[in-house]
């Protein structure tokens, strides 16, 4: 099965996902520009939540908001445990993490060479 890319350019898609996360009061929302440091994706969007319920609410807001804009969501995983939900948009990967999981996995350090933009 071939991945279907969004019509939006990757940075605009990352910003839209970040803004949708903020509608559910996500914290520490950042966009990591992976374009020159990894082939994994062009951008990662990271968002923190204070509870498992909020992790799900943020992920739902992103998926629902993208679907309303007819932007394809390639894959979603992590709904079962609600500690880290990953939303794959092909060029952009959104990570919605419980605060403790975000501290533990420290994706910002793992991708430390990537330029970061805080979204508020």
N, C-alpha and C positions, 0 to 999 in steps of 0.2 A: 504494500500500500504506500503510495507516494504522499509525502507531507504536503499539505496545501498552505502556502504562505498567505499572510494577510496583505491586503492592498496598501495598508499603511506602511510608511517607512519604519524601520525598526526603532529608532529613537522616539518617534511619535507614539508608537505602540507601547513602548516602555513607560513613557510619561502617562499615557492613558491608564495603563494598569496601575501605576503608582497612585494616580488621582482616585481611581476606583477604590483602592485599598484605604485611602484616607477617609472615604465616606463612612467607613465603619470604625473610625478612630484608630487605625493602625499607627504604631509608633516606630520611630527610627527608620523611616522609609528612605531607601537609597537605591540609586541606579548605578550599577557597575558597568563600565564600558569595557567589554572583553575583546573588542575588535582586533586589537593588536597583541593580545596576550594569550588567546585561546581560540580554538576552533569549535568549542562547545556551543557557543551562541554569540550573537553580537552584543547582547545586553542581559544582565541579571537584574531583576528587581527584587529587593529584600524588604520585607515588612515584618514587624514584630507584633505579637498580641499578648495580652496579659493572662488569657485563659484559653482552654481548649475550645470552648464555645465561641470565643472571639476569633480564633484561628479559622474555624469553619465559616463564620459570618463574613470575614474578610474575603476568603476564597470564593464563597458564593457570590459576593458583590462583584468581584472581578469577573468571574465566569459569566454571570448574568448580564453584566454591563457590556462585556464584549459581544455576547450573543445578540443583544439588542442592536449593536452596531454592525451586525452580520460579520463579525471578525471570527474566523475559525479558531477553535481551541483544539490543538492536536491531541493532547493527553493530559490527564489529571491523575495524580496519585497522592495518597496519604490521608484520605478522608477517614479511614478506619480508626486511626489512632489520634488524629487531630493535633499532633505535635509539630508536624512539618508537612504542609501541603505544597506540592510542586505543580505548577501549571505551565505546560510546555506550549509555547506559541510559535515554535520553530526557531525564529531568529531571536526571540526573547523568551527567557525562562523566569517565571515568577516563583519566588520562595516565600511562603507565608509560614513563619515559625513562631512557636511559643517562645517567650523571652529566654527561658532556661535553655531550650534547644538551640537558639541562635547563639547564646554565649558559649555553649559546649562545642558546636560545630564550627564556629568562627569563620564563616565563609569570607568575610572581609579580609582576614589574615591569609587564608588560602589563596585568594585572588588579590593579594596585596599590591601587585603591580598595575592593577586596573584603575584607571581614573574613576573617582566616585562623585556622584552628585546627590546631595541631600534634597528630598522633596518634602515640602511642608504646605 
